[in-house]
Amino acid sequence: MNSDSTLIVAFCCEHCAYAAADLAGGLRMQYPSGIRIVMLPCTGKADPLLLLRTFEEGADGIMVAG
Amino acid sequence: MIVAEQKTIDEVKTLLADARKVLVIGCGTCVTVCFAGGSREAAILACSLRMASQLEGHARDITDVTVQRQCEWEYLDQAADQIKDAEVILSLGCGVGVQAIAERFPNAWVVPGLNTKFMGLPTEQGVWAERCAACGDCVLGLTGGVCPIARCSKSLLNGPCGGSEGGHCEIDPDTPCGWQLIYDRMEKLGKLELLMDVQPPKNWQKARDGGPRKIVREDLKLHHEE
């Protein structure tokens, strides 16, 4: 599987992991284009329905970071 | 509340057979608060079924809607268009909800997504226990508010029986003896002498044994002028 065509959705907590991703961007760090970062107000918001719908819409994998 | 739990997804898929257009209908009352068939569960089940059907190579049109109470036709009417449009209605209501849909929509094919278990209450987060058996002739006034019908495995009116061991029922060490609960409570309330009255056999005709039950309140009925 090509890493660029693999779609990974990363649900990141606004207060920690998203800030880390922001910092990574600021430092011009590279990561595959198939990774999509979605900010959540808290990873407690990552309920089963959100994860199921993400897979249903075509994600190959999900990362929850918080 | 009425307490229910979801059927397995395999059983649900069997009930849906090869239907192409399915409506999952949740209920916003009892089964919402016991996390079996509310809007969240309806949406999750619909999503799971859609993905399952895609994986099996025959994508179905599966949508979901939740009404406030499936057991009242007026609420069901709000989803009438969706109900009439679906090939199969998967009800996440209790057994009353399923039948309310069948009665209100004579042409709808409705199947149950839940197993309705009992009337009870949550005793702790994630645990529900039976409390009422709807016997039709309440005896809680005799037993200090602990029901011998629902909580004694034999529904004894004069207990406990010889199967009560250390406060537990012989059917299962995790099941408290209903009559031990009654005795302990009456003792605490200083009303043990009330248990000296031997209760006569109960008239079970007022329970399910008397056939389907109905209440008619003439004072509430709408009387049309002739």
Interface residues (C-beta under 8 A of the other chain):
Chain A: D47 P48 L49 L52 R53 F55 E56
Chain B: R40 A43 I44 C47 S48 R50 M51
